[in-house]
C-alpha cells in the first residue's frame, strides 16, 4: 500500500492535514484579501457582535476581528517556519557532528545543548528585547535558538543508533569519511524522525509566539497577532468575551492540527507502526 493510500486511512493525519491546510490557506489569503484592512480603526463600529458586515464582530477600536485573525495567521506561520528552520539547521548540524566524532566533541556539544535548554524562549526573548527591543524578529530568534538544543539532542541520539548499523560499518570499510557517511547514510535514515519533530516544534513555536506577543515582546502594532489579540481581549472579558475566544480558538486549532499531523506522520513513517495498520 502506498504512503498516500495509508495516509488517507489515517484519521489523525487527515484531521491534522485539514487544519494545517486551513492555517496555511488563511496565511496565503491574507496577502491578497481580507474582509477589511486589518489595521483600519472605526471607533463608531467598536464592540459590534458578529453580523453580515463583520462576521466575527469588531474589537474595542472597531477593527474587524476576522481580518485580524486572517492576517495574524501570517505571523504565526512566519515564526513557525523560520524558527523551526533555525533550530533544524543548527541543531541537526551539531547533532551530526556529535554522533560522527564522539569522544570529547560529543561531550562538548551535549553540554552546550544542556546550557541552551536552561534558557527557555521567554527568557531569551527578554534578554534580546533588553538589547534590541521587542518585535517579530526578536521572537523568531528567541524561539529558533530554543529549538536548536532539541534538534541537536534528537539528531545525536538517532544518529548514534544508525552508526552501529551494518551498512554504515561497510561504508567505513570502503574508506568513506565521517561527514560523507553522515550525509549519505545517517541523515536520510533519521529524516523521518526529524520531520515529525519539526511539526511538533512548529506547534510549540506558534504557542511561544502567541505567549511572547501576549506579553508585548513579540509582534508589534500595526501587525496583527493572535497573542496580542488575547491580551487586548482580556480587559474586555465582561463586555465582549468573544474578543478572547476567537484568537484563543485559532491558536488551539492550529496547535491541535500540527500535533495531529505530527502523530500521523510518526505512525506513517515508522515501518513498525505502519505494518500494524
C-alpha positions in Angstrom: 0.0 0.0 0.0 1.4 3.4 -1.0 2.1 6.1 1.5 -0.8 8.3 0.4 -3.3 5.5 0.4 -2.3 4.7 4.0 -2.4 8.4 4.8 -5.9 8.7 3.6 -7.0 6.0 6.0 -5.2 7.6 9.0 -7.7 9.8 10.8 -5.2 11.7 12.8 -3.1 12.6 9.7 -6.2 13.6 7.7 -7.7 15.8 10.5 -4.3 17.4 11.2 -3.7 17.9 7.5 -7.0 19.7 7.0 -6.4 22.0 10.0 -2.9 22.8 8.8 -4.1 23.4 5.2 -6.6 25.9 6.5 -3.9 27.7 8.5 -1.6 27.9 5.5 -4.6 28.9 3.3 -5.6 31.8 5.5 -2.0 32.9 5.7 -1.7 33.0 1.9 -5.1 34.6 1.6 -4.0 37.4 3.8 -1.5 38.6 1.2 -4.3 39.3 -1.3 -7.5 39.7 0.6 -9.1 40.4 3.9 -12.7 41.5 4.6 -11.4 44.8 5.8 -7.9 46.3 6.2 -6.7 44.7 9.5 -5.3 47.9 10.9 -8.3 50.1 9.9 -9.9 51.7 13.0 -13.6 52.6 13.1 -14.4 53.8 16.6 -18.1 54.2 15.7 -18.3 50.5 15.0 -16.5 49.3 18.1 -17.5 46.1 20.0 -20.1 45.0 17.5 -21.4 41.4 17.7 -21.0 39.0 14.7 -23.0 40.2 11.8 -23.2 40.1 8.0 -21.0 43.2 7.9 -18.4 41.9 10.4 -18.5 38.1 10.5 -16.8 37.8 13.9 -17.6 41.2 15.2 -15.2 44.1 16.0 -12.8 44.9 18.8 -12.6 47.9 21.1 -11.1 50.1 18.3 -13.7 49.0 15.7 -11.2 46.7 13.8 -12.7 43.7 12.1 -11.9 40.5 14.1 -12.0 38.2 11.1 -9.5 40.4 9.2 -7.2 40.4 12.3 -7.4 36.6 12.6 -6.6 36.1 8.9 -3.6 38.4 9.0 -2.5 37.1 12.3 -2.1 33.6 10.8 0.7 35.1 8.7 2.8 36.0 11.7 2.2 32.5 13.2 3.3 30.8 10.0 6.4 33.0 9.6 7.5 32.5 13.2 7.0 28.7 12.9 8.8 28.3 9.6 11.8 30.5 10.4 12.2 29.4 14.0 12.0 25.7 13.2 14.3 26.3 10.2 16.9 27.9 12.5 16.5 25.0 15.0 16.7 22.2 12.5 19.6 23.7 10.5 21.9 24.4 13.5 20.6 21.6 15.7 21.0 18.9 13.0 24.5 20.1 12.2 25.5 19.9 15.8 23.8 16.5 16.3 25.5 15.0 13.3 28.9 16.4 14.5 28.4 14.8 17.9 27.4 11.4 16.5 30.2 11.4 13.9 33.1 12.5 16.1 32.1 11.1 19.5 34.5 11.5 22.4 35.2 15.0 23.7 33.4 16.5 20.7 30.2 14.8 21.5 30.5 15.7 25.2 31.1 19.3 24.4 28.1 19.5 22.1 25.8 17.8 24.6 27.0 20.2 27.4 26.3 23.2 25.1 22.8 21.9 24.4 22.2 21.4 28.2 23.2 25.1 28.6 20.9 26.1 25.8 17.9 24.2 27.4 18.5 26.2 30.6 17.4 29.4 28.7 13.8 29.0 27.6 12.4 31.1 24.7 10.7 33.6 27.1 14.0 34.3 29.0 15.9 34.6 25.7 13.3 36.9 24.3 13.5 39.1 27.5 17.3 39.3 27.1 17.1 40.1 23.4 14.4 42.7 24.0 16.5 44.5 26.5 19.2 44.8 23.8 17.4 45.2 20.5 13.8 46.0 21.6 10.6 43.9 21.1 9.5 42.8 17.7 8.8 39.8 15.4 12.5 39.3 14.7 13.3 39.1 18.4 10.6 36.4 18.9 11.8 34.4 15.9 15.4 34.4 17.1 14.5 33.5 20.6 12.2 30.6 19.6 14.8 29.5 17.0 17.6 29.4 19.5 15.5 27.4 21.9 14.8 24.8 19.2 18.5 24.2 18.5 19.2 22.0 21.6 16.1 19.9 21.0 17.1 19.0 17.4 20.7 18.6 18.4 19.9 16.0 21.1 17.4 14.2 18.9 19.8 14.0 15.9 22.7 12.8 18.1 20.6 10.1 19.7 19.1 8.8 16.4 22.4 9.2 14.7 24.3 7.1 17.3 21.8 4.3 16.6 22.4 4.4 12.8 26.2 4.5 13.2 26.0 0.9 14.7 24.3 -0.5 11.6 26.0 -2.9 9.2 25.7 -0.7 6.1 27.5 2.2 8.0 30.2 -0.2 9.0 30.5 -1.3 5.4 30.7 2.3 4.2 33.6 2.9 6.7 35.3 -0.2 5.5 35.1 1.2 1.9 37.0 4.3 3.1 34.2 6.8 3.3 34.8 9.7 5.7 32.7 10.6 8.7 31.0 13.6 7.1 30.2 11.7 3.9 28.7 8.8 5.9 26.7 11.4 7.9 25.1 13.0 4.9 24.7 9.9 2.7 23.6 7.3 5.3 22.9 8.8 8.7 20.8 11.8 7.7 18.5 10.1 5.2 17.8 7.3 7.8 16.8 9.8 10.6 14.9 12.2 8.3 11.5 10.7 9.3 12.2 11.4 13.0 13.3 14.9 12.2 10.2 15.6 10.1 7.9 14.5 12.9 9.8 16.6 15.4 9.7 19.6 13.1 5.9 19.5 13.1 5.7 19.3 16.9 8.2 22.2 17.3 6.2 24.2 14.8 3.2 23.9 17.1 5.4 24.9 20.1 6.6 27.9 18.1 3.1 29.1 17.4 2.3 28.9 21.1 5.6 30.6 22.0 4.9 33.4 19.6 1.4 33.9 21.0 2.8 34.0 24.5 5.6 36.5 23.6 3.1 38.7 21.8 0.7 38.5 24.7 3.5 39.8 27.0 4.4 42.6 24.5 7.7 41.0 23.5 6.7 39.6 20.1 4.8 41.1 17.1 4.2 44.8 17.4 1.4 47.0 16.0 0.3 47.6 13.4 0.9 43.9 12.5 -1.8 41.5 13.7 -1.0 38.8 16.2 -3.2 36.3 17.9 -1.3 36.6 21.2 -1.8 40.4 21.3 -5.5 40.0 20.4 -5.8 37.8 23.5 -4.1 40.5 25.6 -6.4 43.2 24.3 -9.5 41.0 24.7 -8.6 40.2 28.3 -9.6 43.6 29.6 -13.0 43.3 27.8 -13.9 39.9 29.1 -17.2 41.0 30.7 -18.2 43.4 27.9 -17.2 41.3 24.9 -15.9 37.8 25.8 -15.7 36.8 22.2 -12.7 39.1 21.7 -10.6 36.5 23.6 -12.5 33.4 22.3 -11.7 33.9 18.6 -7.9 34.2 18.8 -7.8 31.5 21.5 -9.7 29.2 19.2 -7.4 30.0 16.3 -4.3 29.1 18.5 -5.9 25.9 19.8 -7.0 24.6 16.3 -3.6 25.4 14.8 -1.6 23.7 17.5 -4.1 20.8 17.5 -3.7 20.4 13.8 0.1 20.4 13.9 0.1 17.8 16.7 -2.3 15.6 14.9 -0.3 15.9 11.8 2.9 15.0 13.7 1.3 12.0 15.3 0.0 10.8 11.9 3.4 11.3 10.3 5.1 9.3 13.1 2.7 6.4 12.5 3.1 6.5 8.7 6.9 7.0 8.6 7.7 4.4 11.3 7.8 1.0 9.5 7.0 -0.9 12.7 3.8 1.2 13.3 2.9 1.1 9.6 2.9 -2.7 9.5 0.4 -2.8 12.3 -2.0 -0.8 10.2 
